[in-house]
Amino acid sequence: MTEPLLCIMGPTAAGKTDAAIALAQACNAELISVDSALVYRGLEIGAAQPDYPHHLIDIRDPLEIYTAADFVDDALEAVEAIRARGKVPIFVGGTMMYFKALLDGLSEMPPSDPEVRAEIEREAIQQGWPEMHRQLQAVDAVTAESLHPNHSQRISRALEVYRQTGVPMSHWRERSQGQKRDAICVALAPAERRILHERIELRFDHMLANGFLDEVEALYQRGDLHVDLPAVRAVGYRQLWSHLSQECSLETARDKGIAATRQLAKRQITWLRGWSGLHWLDSGAKNVQEQVKGQFRNYL
């Protein structure tokens, strides 16, 4: 690929999708979604599925596992098809592991996430490490077979890697260094964290008012899905699933969903701050769409 990949990144609820749609409408471009929830059919309201066409949306059943490696393969195929039509591909989303896999390859294990690890530890206290080992067996049989059911530290790390990325630890170990790709990356985020927190709460309540719980219940009633699947563990879905499982009230699920979304945004911003060569823009600026266009002007 001779042309750099054009990427619009940002935390959830920052407004990056609106900016990308406006840019695509004004230019000869097509959008490629970089979102680990939107790849699944049936995750629409809670995943803020856009009305404007995007590639890599609704491409998997929630029962399936979709890895970062799968994303890279599908994304590169979409890029080729878009360019063959004489158009410009623009990536937009907030799944940073997908962006990293696309631009840097999948050679390095992700760093430990204290929040994910603490969640696993809490589950282990309630269910026991043999049960956690069985959970690992369901998503990463290769690693699980190499571990004793009571080897808590390594089981915890393997589950942590999978829950962070959707990629089994065994896959990380086997995958060779991927090709680094040239890209122009723009990060959109509000100038103040308070603004982002307010947007997250307003959007979550808007989703609930527009049928989010019914959407999760439809998934719940299928009977073949469970909480260890990436689709069910998506932010918001996991919390409402707990309510449907009679583990908490709807009010508690709502509060936990908002808190989890804010934590997701925090992690996304942490990822972005570690990204080199990133162009930061205030998503609340009136001319933000023109600013994004300006960053990409030589390739549109």
C-alpha positions in Angstrom: 0.0 0.0 0.0 1.6 3.2 -1.1 -0.9 5.6 0.3 -1.0 6.0 4.1 -4.0 4.8 6.0 -6.2 7.6 7.3 -7.4 7.0 10.8 -9.9 8.9 13.1 -9.5 7.7 16.6 -11.0 8.7 19.9 -12.7 7.7 23.1 -16.3 6.6 23.1 -19.0 9.3 22.8 -16.4 11.9 21.6 -18.1 12.6 18.3 -15.6 10.9 16.0 -18.3 9.1 14.0 -20.2 12.3 13.2 -16.9 13.9 12.0 -16.0 10.9 9.9 -19.5 10.8 8.3 -19.4 14.5 7.4 -15.9 14.0 5.9 -17.0 11.0 3.9 -20.0 12.8 2.5 -17.9 15.8 1.5 -15.1 13.7 -0.1 -14.7 10.7 -2.3 -14.3 8.4 0.7 -15.7 5.2 2.4 -15.6 4.5 6.1 -14.2 1.4 7.8 -15.5 0.8 11.4 -12.9 0.0 14.0 -15.2 -1.2 16.8 -15.2 -4.6 18.5 -18.9 -4.4 19.3 -20.2 -3.3 16.0 -18.8 -6.3 14.2 -21.6 -8.3 15.8 -25.1 -8.6 14.5 -27.7 -7.5 17.0 -25.5 -5.0 18.8 -26.9 -1.8 17.4 -28.5 0.5 20.0 -25.9 -0.2 22.8 -23.0 0.0 20.3 -24.3 3.3 18.8 -24.5 1.8 15.3 -24.4 4.6 12.8 -27.0 5.0 10.0 -24.3 5.9 7.5 -22.7 2.9 5.7 -19.5 1.5 7.2 -17.5 -1.5 6.3 -17.0 -4.2 9.0 -20.3 -3.7 10.8 -22.7 -6.7 11.3 -20.3 -9.2 10.0 -20.3 -11.8 12.8 -22.9 -13.6 14.9 -22.5 -12.8 18.7 -21.7 -16.5 19.3 -18.5 -16.2 17.2 -15.1 -15.0 18.3 -13.7 -12.1 16.3 -10.0 -11.4 16.9 -7.8 -8.5 16.2 -6.1 -10.7 13.6 -9.5 -11.2 11.9 -10.0 -7.5 11.9 -6.7 -6.8 10.1 -7.4 -9.4 7.4 -10.9 -7.9 6.8 -9.7 -4.3 7.0 -7.0 -4.8 4.4 -9.5 -6.5 2.1 -11.8 -3.6 2.5 -9.0 -1.1 1.8 -8.2 -2.9 -1.5 -11.8 -3.0 -2.6 -12.4 0.7 -1.8 -9.3 1.8 -3.6 -10.2 -0.3 -6.6 -13.4 1.8 -6.8 -11.3 4.9 -6.9 -12.3 6.0 -3.4 -10.4 6.7 -0.2 -10.7 4.5 2.8 -11.0 6.2 6.2 -10.8 4.2 9.4 -12.9 5.4 12.4 -13.5 3.9 15.8 -12.2 3.4 19.3 -11.0 -0.2 19.6 -7.4 0.7 20.1 -6.2 -3.0 19.9 -7.6 -3.2 16.4 -5.7 0.0 15.4 -2.5 -1.3 16.9 -2.8 -4.6 15.2 -3.5 -2.9 11.9 -0.7 -0.3 12.1 2.0 -2.1 14.2 1.2 -5.8 14.0 0.4 -8.2 16.8 3.8 -9.2 18.1 3.7 -7.9 21.6 1.5 -9.0 24.5 -0.7 -6.1 25.9 0.3 -4.7 29.3 -1.5 -5.8 32.4 -4.8 -4.0 33.1 -5.4 -3.8 36.8 -9.2 -3.4 36.4 -9.5 -6.5 34.3 -7.3 -8.5 36.6 -9.2 -7.4 39.7 -12.4 -8.5 38.0 -11.0 -11.9 37.3 -9.7 -12.2 40.9 -13.2 -11.4 42.2 -14.8 -14.1 40.0 -12.2 -16.6 41.2 -13.0 -15.9 44.8 -16.7 -16.6 44.1 -16.2 -19.6 41.6 -12.8 -21.1 42.3 -9.8 -21.4 40.0 -10.9 -24.7 38.5 -13.9 -22.9 37.1 -11.7 -20.1 35.8 -9.6 -22.7 34.2 -12.8 -24.1 32.5 -13.6 -20.6 31.3 -10.1 -20.4 29.8 -10.5 -23.8 28.1 -13.6 -22.4 26.3 -11.7 -19.5 24.7 -8.1 -20.6 24.6 -7.8 -24.4 24.7 -4.1 -24.4 23.8 -3.1 -22.3 26.8 -5.5 -24.0 29.1 -4.2 -27.5 28.3 -0.7 -26.3 29.4 -1.8 -25.1 32.8 -2.9 -26.9 36.0 -6.4 -25.8 37.1 -4.9 -24.4 40.3 -2.1 -22.4 38.6 -4.0 -19.2 39.4 -1.4 -16.6 38.3 -1.0 -17.9 34.7 -4.7 -18.6 34.3 -5.5 -15.1 35.4 -3.0 -13.6 32.9 -4.3 -15.7 30.1 -7.9 -14.7 30.8 -6.8 -11.1 31.2 -5.2 -11.0 27.8 -8.2 -12.6 26.2 -10.7 -10.2 27.8 -8.6 -7.2 26.9 -8.1 -8.1 23.3 -10.4 -10.9 22.2 -7.3 -12.7 21.1 -6.2 -15.9 22.9 -2.7 -15.8 24.5 -1.7 -18.8 22.3 -2.5 -16.7 19.2 -0.3 -13.9 20.5 2.6 -16.3 20.9 2.2 -17.8 17.5 1.7 -14.7 15.5 4.8 -13.2 14.0 5.7 -9.6 13.8 3.2 -7.9 11.5 3.9 -5.4 8.9 4.1 -1.8 10.1 1.9 0.5 8.0 2.1 4.2 7.3 -0.8 6.1 8.6 -2.0 9.6 9.4 -3.9 9.4 12.6 -6.2 12.0 14.2 -7.5 11.8 17.7 -10.8 13.5 18.6 -11.7 14.2 22.2 -13.4 16.9 24.2 -11.1 19.5 25.7 -12.4 18.6 29.2 -13.0 15.2 30.7 -16.2 16.6 32.4 -17.7 17.1 29.0 -17.0 13.6 27.9 -18.4 12.2 31.2 -21.6 14.2 30.6 -21.9 13.0 27.0 -21.4 9.4 28.1 -24.3 9.6 30.7 -26.6 11.4 28.3 -25.9 8.8 25.5 -26.4 5.8 27.8 -29.8 7.2 29.0 -30.8 7.9 25.4 -29.9 4.3 24.5 -32.1 3.0 27.4 -35.0 5.2 26.3 -34.7 3.8 22.8 -34.8 0.1 23.5 -31.3 -0.9 24.7 -32.7 -3.2 27.3 -35.0 -4.9 24.8 -32.0 -5.4 22.5 -30.0 -7.1 25.2 -33.0 -9.2 26.2 -33.3 -10.5 22.6 -29.7 -11.7 22.9 -30.3 -13.1 26.4 -33.3 -15.1 25.2 -31.4 -16.8 22.4 -30.1 -19.2 25.0 -26.8 -20.0 23.3 -24.9 -16.9 24.5 -23.0 -16.5 27.7 -21.1 -13.8 29.6 -17.6 -15.0 28.5 -18.3 -14.1 24.8 -16.8 -10.8 23.6 -20.2 -9.7 22.3 -21.9 -10.1 25.7 -18.9 -8.6 27.5 -19.2 -5.3 25.5 -19.6 -2.3 27.7 -23.3 -1.7 28.6 -24.4 -5.1 27.4 -22.6 -6.9 30.2 -24.2 -4.7 32.8 -27.8 -5.1 31.4 -27.1 -8.8 31.1 -26.5 -8.9 34.8 -29.8 -7.2 35.4 -31.6 -9.8 33.2 -29.9 -12.5 35.2 -31.4 -11.0 38.3 -28.0 -10.1 39.7 -28.9 -6.4 40.1 -31.7 -3.8 39.6 -32.0 -1.9 36.3 -31.0 1.3 38.2 -27.8 -0.4 39.4 -27.1 -1.8 35.9 -27.6 1.6 34.4 -25.1 3.2 36.9 -22.6 0.4 36.4 -23.0 0.7 32.6 -22.2 4.4 32.8 -19.3 3.9 35.1 -17.9 1.1 32.8 -18.2 3.3 29.8 -16.3 6.1 31.5 -13.6 3.6 32.5 -13.5 2.5 28.8 -13.0 6.1 27.7 -10.2 6.5 30.3 -8.4 3.5 28.9 -8.9 4.7 25.3 -7.3 8.1 26.2 -4.4 6.3 27.9 -3.8 4.3 24.7 -3.9 7.4 22.6 -1.5 9.4 24.8 1.0 6.7 24.2 0.6 6.8 20.4 3.4 8.6 18.6 2.7 11.1 15.7 -0.9 11.6 16.7 -2.8 14.8 15.8 -5.1 15.8 18.7 -8.2 17.8 17.9 -11.0 19.2 20.2 -14.1 17.3 19.2 -16.2 20.2 20.5 -14.7 22.8 18.1 -17.1 24.2 15.6 -14.8 23.6 12.7 -13.5 20.2 13.8 -14.6 18.5 10.6 -12.6 21.0 8.6 -9.6 20.4 10.9 -9.8 16.7 10.2 -10.0 17.3 6.5 -7.0 19.6 6.8 -4.9 16.8 8.3 -5.9 14.4 5.4 -6.0 17.1 2.7 -3.1 15.6 0.6 -4.9 12.2 0.3 -8.5 13.0 -0.2 
